[in-house]
Amino acid sequence: MTNQNEANLPPKTCSIERLVTLEYDVEKVLQGEKTATRRNGRYADIGEIMELKGQSFVVDAVYNQALGDLTDEHAKQEGFTSVEDYKESILSYHPGMPWLPTMTVWVHEFSPAKV
């Protein structure tokens, strides 16, 4: 994992409001089972706040990762038990998308915001 400082990050491609949108993912975040989201674009800045059902989460890290570098630990950040479970889930809601080990995604790690 290579955390990049914010000055080296490219512009966001989407807004933080679109980072976690599927209801079951929202519930995983609220239950503490999901602490990261991987997207094909950059949706948040480090330190930005994400609001989900009245709870606040701060983005702790944003960095690139190749799909081939995912481990079961990374899958657990996403709320899955293994990389294979995570892969099956992603491919189920992106029909026709290839799973290419060299494809890079943006990782957004977050945690509950301190009040």
C-alpha positions as MATLAB code, in Angstrom:
seq = 'MTNQNEANLPPKTCSIERLVTLEYDVEKVLQGEKTATRRNGRYADIGEIMELKGQSFVVDAVYNQALGDLTDEHAKQEGFTSVEDYKESILSYHPGMPWLPTMTVWVHEFSPAKV';
ca = [
       0.000    0.000    0.000;
       1.367    3.353   -0.990;
      -0.365    6.270    0.665;
       0.044    9.426   -1.332;
      -0.057   12.838    0.205;
      -2.916   14.962   -0.994;
      -0.697   17.337   -2.980;
       0.177   14.444   -5.324;
      -3.397   13.300   -5.912;
      -5.133   14.067   -9.214;
      -8.442   15.963   -9.195;
     -11.500   14.108   -7.937;
     -13.613   12.436  -10.617;
     -16.782   12.301   -8.509;
     -18.128   13.622   -5.206;
     -17.884   11.987   -1.802;
     -21.684   11.621   -1.732;
     -21.293    8.895   -4.383;
     -18.553    6.990   -2.516;
     -20.836    4.547   -0.648;
     -24.346    4.354   -2.086;
     -25.595    0.753   -2.098;
     -27.826    0.153    0.915;
     -26.061   -3.020    2.023;
     -22.689   -1.215    1.813;
     -24.063    1.696    3.857;
     -25.203   -0.782    6.511;
     -21.773   -2.467    6.516;
     -20.124    0.923    7.125;
     -22.569    1.792    9.911;
     -21.914   -1.595   11.576;
     -18.128   -1.142   11.336;
     -17.761   -4.046    8.880;
     -16.634   -1.887    5.933;
     -13.773    0.581    6.335;
     -12.715    1.079    2.704;
     -14.196    1.425   -0.757;
     -12.443    0.850   -4.050;
     -13.587    2.867   -7.052;
     -12.348    3.386  -10.600;
     -12.073    7.113   -9.877;
     -11.120    9.344   -6.975;
     -14.225   10.358   -5.007;
     -12.783   11.998   -1.896;
      -9.921   13.972   -0.446;
      -8.033   12.914    2.666;
      -9.791   14.490    5.656;
     -13.100   14.909    3.826;
     -16.242   13.901    5.746;
     -18.755   11.372    4.438;
     -22.263   11.437    5.946;
     -24.288    8.218    6.067;
     -27.678    8.189    7.798;
     -26.649   10.934   10.216;
     -23.254    9.438   11.061;
     -19.976   11.005    9.979;
     -16.900    9.214    8.632;
     -13.564   10.818    7.815;
     -11.463    9.746    4.834;
      -8.104    8.658    6.279;
      -6.268    7.591    3.124;
      -6.648    7.677   -0.656;
      -4.298    5.695   -2.898;
      -4.052    3.539   -6.032;
      -4.006   -0.246   -5.896;
      -3.860   -2.915   -8.607;
      -6.625   -5.520   -8.414;
      -3.933   -8.214   -8.509;
      -2.494   -6.831   -5.253;
      -5.708   -7.343   -3.266;
      -5.421   -9.647   -0.275;
      -8.074  -11.184    1.944;
      -7.281   -8.382    4.448;
      -8.213   -5.806    1.808;
     -11.425   -7.745    1.097;
     -12.238   -7.610    4.827;
     -11.897   -3.797    4.690;
     -14.630   -3.971    2.049;
     -16.842   -6.141    4.267;
     -16.140   -9.481    2.553;
     -14.457  -12.645    3.827;
     -12.080  -13.136    0.894;
     -10.834  -11.602   -2.340;
     -12.888  -14.167   -4.248;
     -16.101  -13.093   -2.447;
     -15.289   -9.444   -3.142;
     -14.526  -10.172   -6.805;
     -17.810  -12.096   -7.269;
     -19.760   -9.218   -5.733;
     -18.096   -6.554   -7.894;
     -18.574   -8.552  -11.087;
     -22.249   -9.230  -10.224;
     -23.127   -5.532  -10.357;
     -20.760   -4.685  -13.208;
     -21.776   -7.281  -15.823;
     -19.198   -7.743  -18.546;
     -16.446   -6.007  -16.587;
     -13.204   -7.957  -16.769;
     -11.218   -8.551  -13.586;
      -7.726   -7.608  -14.715;
      -4.931   -8.005  -12.161;
      -3.139   -4.969  -13.627;
      -6.209   -2.702  -13.477;
      -5.795   -0.035  -10.819;
      -8.515    1.339   -8.588;
      -8.648    4.163   -6.062;
      -8.822    2.983   -2.461;
     -10.649    5.270   -0.021;
     -10.115    4.260    3.627;
     -12.360    5.838    6.248;
     -13.213    5.674    9.934;
     -15.860    7.142   12.245;
     -15.282   10.876   12.666;
     -14.426   11.998   16.191;
     -17.064   14.334   17.552;
];
